[in-house]
């Protein structure tokens, strides 16, 4: 074959090859399947206050195909069937981001599915509180307080930082540490709580917790969890745990498996940074990390019920030692006393809550 023929034939063959490749690629592409139905209401991403009436509505784009019926699930729980109930309804839910899934049955025998993410908000504004100091007690200024609770006349406290983490029994009036064990320097100690005669202690990033005998602090066993460990409290025979987000996890104290969880929201947003926890008269109190504010949470709904502003409770002026944020809530149920302190704080405070009143204009 001479050069002239080669110059003509080669480009032609190349074009044919590319054309065939293109046809092959086109054949491999799947045409997008368009759904005939659309969820008109509620809209994906909607923010809905608890108790607000919601109208479920699904439409079809073709006149020849009708929607016979449709089902709606909230997570795995069926909440709506169009043949059983029509018109607006209030959804029984907790606050937070939840999944809605739809199964739509069409007149042509086909079934289409849709999914949505819906955020449920609190339907009430949180109550606002300030504080009144009842008593002030001495607190170890070298204690990086992570967990705190009151039982049988004593405070129990856990401290953090690797190499400084510990578990303590403390006399309230004097601040004296009556018993103390150090936690292995591998671990960064976090929250503690009591259940029966046992102490449950979290660690920060290791995803490992410890159970101690309350009387002598001897280790009984260990447990694991899939998140960071921050705060923990007990509610009846259940543990409640935080991980620094807006979520609170309800944990079985025997198997350490998750029973339930809530997401804490006010009327507009998630309340993130939930840290040290304490169960108080049916509510969960939670330090909001890096603030001087305690959140009061409804453990059934996730609603933010109240905010306690502790601004200025410890006067930091002229205090030259190391200091960190407010952290540590303990409740004496028999004496109806609330104690608060902070990381490296030299004081522990017994307080009463005072309803915040806006000044009159």
Secondary structure by P-SEA (a helix, b strand, c coil): ccaaaaacaaaaaaaaaaaaaaaaaaaacccbbbbcccccccccccccccccbbbbbbbbcccccccccccccccccccccccccccbbbbbccccbbbbbbbbbccccbbbbbbbbbbbccccccccbbbbbccccccccccccccccccccbbbbbbbccccccccccccccccccbbbbccccccccbbbbcccbbbbbbccccbbbbbccccccccccccccccccbbbbcccbbbbbccccbbbbbccccccccbbbbbbcccccccccccccccccbbbbccccccbbbbbccccccccbbbbbcccccccccccccccbbbbbbccccbbbbbbcccccbbbbbbbbbbbcccc
